Amino acid sequence: MEHARVVIDRAFVDKYYVNNDRDKELYKELENKDDVLVIFPDVVRLAKDLCKAMHDCVAVVRDNPVYRWVLEDKTTFYDYWIDTQSG
């Protein structure tokens, strides 16, 4: 396969895998194609970006009492169980 007609890369994923609104277009794009090139992401960068996003999310909840108040009825904070079990 010298030149793929369809390239599945980050832009392709961003375009089609946001929600189900583009499913028909996606099926038309890939149906019966044998000249598809899939470019896998940089796993190290992906892991770093995921860790950063998780740390940022924790910081938002940790540093914002309004977020914690909203989440109290929907979640159990791990530290809550550690504090109550210790004594």
C-alpha positions as CSV (number, residue, x, y, z in Angstrom):
1,M,0.0,0.0,0.0
2,E,1.9,3.1,-1.2
3,H,-0.7,5.8,-0.6
4,A,-3.6,5.2,1.8
5,R,-6.9,6.9,0.9
6,V,-7.9,6.9,4.6
7,V,-5.5,7.9,7.4
8,I,-6.7,7.3,10.9
9,D,-4.7,9.7,13.0
10,R,-5.5,12.1,15.8
11,A,-7.4,14.5,13.6
12,F,-9.5,11.6,12.3
13,V,-10.3,10.4,15.8
14,D,-11.2,14.0,16.9
15,K,-13.5,14.3,13.9
16,Y,-15.4,11.0,14.2
17,Y,-15.2,9.8,17.8
18,V,-16.6,12.8,19.6
19,N,-20.2,11.4,19.7
20,N,-22.6,9.4,17.6
21,D,-23.6,12.2,15.3
22,R,-21.1,11.3,12.6
23,D,-21.5,7.5,12.7
24,K,-23.0,7.3,9.2
25,E,-20.2,9.5,7.8
26,L,-17.6,7.3,9.6
27,Y,-19.1,4.1,8.2
28,K,-19.1,5.6,4.7
29,E,-15.4,6.6,5.2
30,L,-14.2,3.2,6.2
31,E,-16.7,0.7,4.6
32,N,-15.0,-1.8,2.3
33,K,-11.7,0.0,2.4
34,D,-8.5,-1.9,2.1
35,D,-6.2,1.1,1.9
36,V,-6.4,2.5,5.4
37,L,-3.3,3.7,7.4
38,V,-3.6,3.7,11.2
39,I,-1.1,6.0,13.0
40,F,-0.8,5.0,16.6
41,P,-0.2,7.8,19.2
42,D,3.0,8.4,21.0
43,V,2.3,6.3,24.1
44,V,4.8,8.1,26.3
45,R,3.2,11.5,25.5
46,L,-0.3,10.0,25.9
47,A,0.6,8.7,29.4
48,K,2.2,12.0,30.4
49,D,-0.9,14.0,29.2
50,L,-3.2,11.6,31.0
51,C,-1.3,12.0,34.3
52,K,-1.2,15.8,33.9
53,A,-5.0,15.9,33.3
54,M,-5.6,13.6,36.4
55,H,-3.4,15.8,38.6
56,D,-5.2,18.9,37.3
57,C,-8.6,17.4,38.1
58,V,-7.5,16.4,41.6
59,A,-6.2,19.9,42.2
60,V,-9.5,21.5,41.1
61,V,-11.5,19.3,43.5
62,R,-8.9,19.7,46.3
63,D,-8.6,23.5,46.0
64,N,-12.3,24.4,45.4
65,P,-14.7,23.9,48.2
66,V,-17.7,24.4,45.9
67,Y,-16.6,21.4,43.8
68,R,-16.2,19.3,46.9
69,W,-19.6,20.4,48.2
70,V,-21.3,19.4,44.9
71,L,-19.5,16.1,44.8
72,E,-20.3,15.1,48.5
73,D,-23.7,13.6,47.6
74,K,-22.3,11.7,44.6
75,T,-19.0,10.4,45.7
76,T,-17.0,9.0,48.7
77,F,-13.6,10.6,49.2
78,Y,-10.9,8.0,50.0
79,D,-9.4,10.1,52.8
80,Y,-12.8,10.1,54.5
81,W,-12.6,6.4,55.0
82,I,-9.0,6.5,56.2
83,D,-9.8,9.3,58.8
84,T,-12.9,7.5,60.1
85,Q,-11.2,4.1,60.4
86,S,-8.2,5.4,62.3
87,G,-9.9,6.4,65.3
